[in-house]
Amino acid sequence: MKTTALVAAAAVAALTSAPALAQDWYVRGDVSAAFDSRLDSTPKLKGDDGWGLGLALGREYPSGFRTEAEVVHLKTDATNGLADDHKTLGGFVNAYYDFNKEGALQPFVGAGLGVARVKVNGGPYHGRDTDFAYQLKAGLGYRLSDKATGEVAYRYVGAPDLKLGSGVSQAKGDFRAQAVSVGLRYRFG
């Protein structure tokens, strides 16, 4: 609970700080092809292909930096018969840097900190855990208009030290998931 409150406070501070430097607010949505989710434990709980959705509210700055608050959901099918699927629901505060901000093609890199709930459905390791999470992102934006930018991006999500299942059927380890997304960023200003 403390972690959730801390992340919420950081999101508000990041999105409302330095109003004199702020250029524009934006909303961003994306759909993802998720892959390679796993809990590095004994035994390893592995996920295969799946899907994801993301929604964010953010602010762009003239310097090329962006900050945003994002909610992301990823789901992958389990591969080794120890579970049916893996689901991740995360809330992140992200920071990005857009290269070539004034050009049509805008490569970007980003990172985020937050909280993720990882759930494994079915099998002996059925359960969920919520803890600190982080993500790394890189992608390419294409300016469609003065207000709209299309994006293709890679996302790596990590959540260290999770515990799923119980008793003899408990798996402990670091969770990770990856996704490639296609999205749209729309500026309000």
Sequence and secondary structure as in RCSB ss.txt:
>XXXX:A:sequence
MKTTALVAAAAVAALTSAPALAQDWYVRGDVSAAFDSRLDSTPKLKGDDGWGLGLALGREYPSGFRTEAEVVHLK
TDATNGLADDHKTLGGFVNAYYDFNKEGALQPFVGAGLGVARVKVNGGPYHGRDTDFAYQLKAGLGYRLSDKATG
EVAYRYVGAPDLKLGSGVSQAKGDFRAQAVSVGLRYRFG
>XXXX:A:secstr
 HHHHHHHHHHHHHHHS TTT  EEEEEEEEEEEEEEEEESSS EEEEEEEEEEEEEEEE TTSEEEEEEEEEEE
EEESSSS SEEEEEEEEEEEEEETTTTSSEEEEEEEEEEEEEEEEESSTT EEEEEEEEEEEEEEEEE SSSEEE
EEEEEEEEEEEEEEEETTEEEEEEEEEEEEEEEEEEE  
